[in-house]
């Protein structure tokens, strides 16, 4: 999967990260990727994703790679604590101020 994304990114003249950000950006006008970074060079590379143009065919190919049955496994390993281990009150108990 990574090899395919890397190959498509090379054809588009961008990095795999830029391709991923461009894919999210092309999901619609109500979607905005918010990548986190602490380095200016990474920020500049992320901004470059706005220049990546994806055709409907590109989007279909990327969708096939990211389909629910193609992506498997947990995001984090079992040894890494996540929000699932937290004791957070339900959203319905929060009060707006």
Backbone bond lengths (Angstrom), bond angles and torsions (degrees), N, CA, C in turn:
res aa  C-N    CA-C-N  psi(-1)  N-CA   C-N-CA  omega(-1)  CA-C   N-CA-C  phi
1 X - - - 1.438 - - 1.536 110.49 -
2 X 1.335 116.87 -47.39 1.458 120.14 179.93 1.525 110.99 -60.74
3 X 1.316 116.35 -39.95 1.460 120.22 -179.82 1.533 110.55 -61.26
4 X 1.327 116.40 -41.31 1.462 120.56 -179.72 1.524 110.59 -64.53
5 X 1.333 117.11 -44.34 1.470 121.20 179.37 1.525 109.91 -64.38
6 X 1.319 117.15 -41.87 1.466 121.19 178.62 1.525 110.72 -62.05
7 X 1.327 116.93 -41.48 1.465 121.45 178.62 1.533 110.95 -64.80
8 X 1.325 116.99 -44.24 1.460 120.03 179.24 1.530 110.96 -65.02
9 X 1.326 116.80 -39.00 1.466 120.74 177.90 1.526 110.27 -62.05
10 X 1.323 117.10 -42.57 1.467 120.54 178.83 1.525 110.66 -61.52
11 X 1.337 117.35 -40.65 1.470 120.64 177.95 1.526 111.43 -63.96
12 X 1.334 116.16 -32.75 1.465 121.32 -179.70 1.527 112.26 -85.17
13 X 1.335 117.00 -7.81 1.455 120.93 -179.71 1.524 113.00 73.50
14 X 1.342 116.29 35.92 1.457 120.28 -179.44 1.524 109.20 -140.79
15 X 1.306 116.12 177.16 1.465 121.09 176.76 1.525 108.98 -87.30
16 X 1.340 117.65 161.88 1.467 119.54 175.39 1.536 112.43 -58.41
17 X 1.326 117.06 -36.57 1.460 120.57 177.35 1.513 112.09 -64.04
18 X 1.325 116.80 -41.97 1.464 120.75 177.40 1.525 110.60 -64.57
19 X 1.332 116.62 -39.08 1.458 120.17 177.74 1.524 110.33 -62.07
20 X 1.324 117.07 -43.07 1.469 120.76 179.08 1.527 110.86 -62.63
21 X 1.320 117.32 -44.54 1.462 120.57 178.55 1.526 111.37 -65.00
22 X 1.317 116.75 -39.69 1.467 120.80 178.03 1.521 110.50 -63.51
23 X 1.336 117.44 -39.94 1.461 121.15 178.48 1.530 110.58 -60.71
24 X 1.324 116.90 -45.55 1.469 120.17 178.14 1.528 109.72 -63.58
25 X 1.323 116.65 -43.85 1.467 121.31 -179.17 1.532 111.57 -60.69
26 X 1.312 117.50 -33.84 1.467 122.30 -178.63 1.534 112.82 -82.71
27 X 1.317 118.32 5.15 1.469 120.47 -179.77 1.517 112.03 -71.71
28 X 1.317 117.94 -20.62 1.459 120.95 179.52 1.512 110.89 151.76
29 X 1.321 116.07 171.47 1.459 121.15 -178.40 1.526 112.72 -73.17
30 X 1.315 117.71 -13.42 1.452 120.75 -179.19 1.530 112.62 -99.92
31 X 1.335 116.86 13.37 1.463 121.76 -178.98 1.523 108.47 -123.75
32 X 1.320 115.80 133.59 1.464 120.16 178.80 1.525 108.79 -140.19
33 X 1.335 117.58 115.33 1.463 118.60 177.55 1.527 110.25 -68.32
34 X 1.312 116.46 140.77 1.463 121.31 178.64 1.529 107.67 -125.54
35 X 1.333 116.99 82.59 1.461 119.08 179.78 1.525 110.43 -76.30
36 X 1.295 116.14 143.25 1.453 120.21 177.10 1.518 110.60 -98.64
37 X 1.318 116.49 142.99 1.457 120.93 176.02 1.521 109.16 -159.84
38 X 1.302 116.24 156.48 1.462 121.31 176.04 1.527 111.38 -117.54
39 X 1.331 115.84 1.09 1.464 120.08 -177.34 1.528 110.25 -115.74
40 X 1.325 115.75 134.79 1.466 121.23 -178.86 1.524 111.06 -60.50
41 X 1.326 117.82 -39.84 1.472 119.66 -178.46 1.534 110.94 -64.12
42 X 1.334 117.65 -35.68 1.464 120.07 176.72 1.525 110.54 -71.03
43 X 1.324 116.53 -37.93 1.461 120.57 176.46 1.533 110.12 -59.64
44 X 1.326 116.36 -46.90 1.462 120.68 179.93 1.527 111.26 -62.68
45 X 1.323 116.82 -38.30 1.459 119.99 177.33 1.535 110.24 -65.94
46 X 1.324 117.26 -40.05 1.461 120.72 178.09 1.531 111.03 -62.96
47 X 1.307 117.45 -40.86 1.466 121.63 177.96 1.527 110.24 -60.95
48 X 1.329 116.90 -34.54 1.461 121.51 178.42 1.518 113.02 -59.69
49 X 1.323 117.81 -21.18 1.460 121.09 178.91 1.525 111.51 -64.10
50 X 1.320 117.31 -24.45 1.467 120.46 178.82 1.521 112.28 -66.63
51 X 1.327 116.95 -19.54 1.464 121.35 179.77 1.527 112.82 -88.83
52 X 1.317 117.14 -8.47 1.464 120.85 -178.40 1.520 108.64 -80.51
53 X 1.311 116.24 118.08 1.464 121.86 179.33 1.522 109.03 -99.48
54 X 1.313 115.91 127.93 1.458 121.26 179.85 1.519 109.62 -114.08
55 X 1.311 115.81 130.93 1.465 121.75 177.66 1.528 108.79 -81.46
56 X 1.323 117.56 165.64 1.468 119.12 174.29 1.534 112.10 -56.90
57 X 1.323 116.73 -33.43 1.472 120.29 177.86 1.531 110.61 -67.43
58 X 1.343 116.10 -41.86 1.469 120.13 176.65 1.523 110.32 -59.80
59 X 1.330 115.66 -45.24 1.466 120.42 -179.47 1.527 110.64 -60.93
60 X 1.336 116.60 -41.94 1.467 120.07 179.70 1.524 110.72 -62.99
61 X 1.337 116.62 -41.09 1.465 119.91 178.01 1.517 111.10 -63.78
62 X 1.331 116.50 -44.51 1.461 120.27 179.47 1.526 111.14 -65.30
63 X 1.320 116.65 -38.27 1.469 120.39 177.79 1.524 110.75 -62.47
64 X 1.334 116.84 -38.68 1.459 119.25 -179.90 1.523 111.07 -66.05
65 X 1.322 116.61 -34.61 1.468 120.84 177.64 1.520 110.58 -70.59
66 X 1.323 117.62 -38.18 1.469 121.71 -175.21 1.521 113.01 -94.15
67 X 1.320 118.41 11.35 1.456 120.08 -178.60 1.531 110.38 -62.30
68 X 1.309 115.08 155.95 1.466 120.69 -175.07 1.528 112.41 -58.31
69 X 1.324 118.06 -34.74 1.465 118.92 -179.01 1.525 112.84 -82.31
70 X 1.340 117.75 -12.75 1.464 120.71 178.74 1.525 112.04 -87.33
71 X 1.326 116.81 -28.65 1.461 121.39 -178.12 1.522 107.70 -100.32
72 X 1.309 115.59 123.10 1.462 119.84 -176.02 1.520 110.22 -134.32
73 X 1.304 115.47 155.01 1.457 120.91 175.38 1.508 112.48 100.75
74 X 1.315 114.40 167.25 1.456 121.26 179.40 1.510 110.18 -79.54
75 X 1.325 115.23 153.60 1.455 120.20 177.22 1.524 109.79 -69.75
76 X 1.323 115.93 -42.04 1.461 121.28 -178.79 1.519 109.45 -116.72
77 X 1.318 116.16 151.23 1.455 120.52 175.44 1.523 110.57 -68.97
78 X 1.292 116.77 163.40 1.460 121.18 -176.98 1.527 112.45 -65.52
79 X 1.322 117.99 -20.42 1.466 120.19 -178.75 1.530 112.90 -84.69
80 X 1.329 117.77 -8.36 1.465 120.55 -178.43 1.532 110.04 -98.26
81 X 1.335 117.06 121.89 1.466 118.89 178.54 1.531 110.64 -68.43
82 X 1.317 116.07 142.52 1.464 121.29 179.76 1.517 109.27 -132.92
83 X 1.307 116.24 -177.93 1.468 121.95 178.46 1.521 111.57 -59.46
84 X 1.337 117.62 -24.14 1.470 119.68 -178.97 1.522 111.25 -66.23
85 X 1.335 116.59 -18.30 1.456 120.76 179.16 1.525 112.03 -94.31
86 X 1.322 117.72 3.01 1.465 120.55 -175.30 1.529 110.89 -88.57
87 X 1.313 114.71 162.52 1.461 121.62 178.58 1.529 107.63 -113.35
88 X 1.315 116.30 69.55 1.462 122.67 -176.78 1.523 109.71 -94.60
89 X 1.348 117.55 134.88 1.462 118.57 177.85 1.525 110.60 -66.30
90 X 1.340 117.48 153.13 1.463 119.26 -179.60 1.522 110.99 -63.94
91 X 1.330 116.00 150.50 1.461 121.92 -179.15 1.529 111.59 -56.68
92 X 1.306 117.25 -33.48 1.472 120.91 -178.33 1.528 111.62 -64.27
93 X 1.332 117.85 -18.50 1.468 120.04 179.27 1.521 112.88 -87.47
94 X 1.323 118.64 -8.11 1.462 121.82 -179.36 1.521 109.32 -79.09
95 X 1.291 115.82 145.19 1.467 120.78 178.96 1.517 108.59 -119.04
96 X 1.338 115.89 132.88 1.461 120.55 177.24 1.518 109.70 -70.95
97 X 1.309 115.54 144.50 1.473 119.58 179.76 1.501 110.69 -108.53
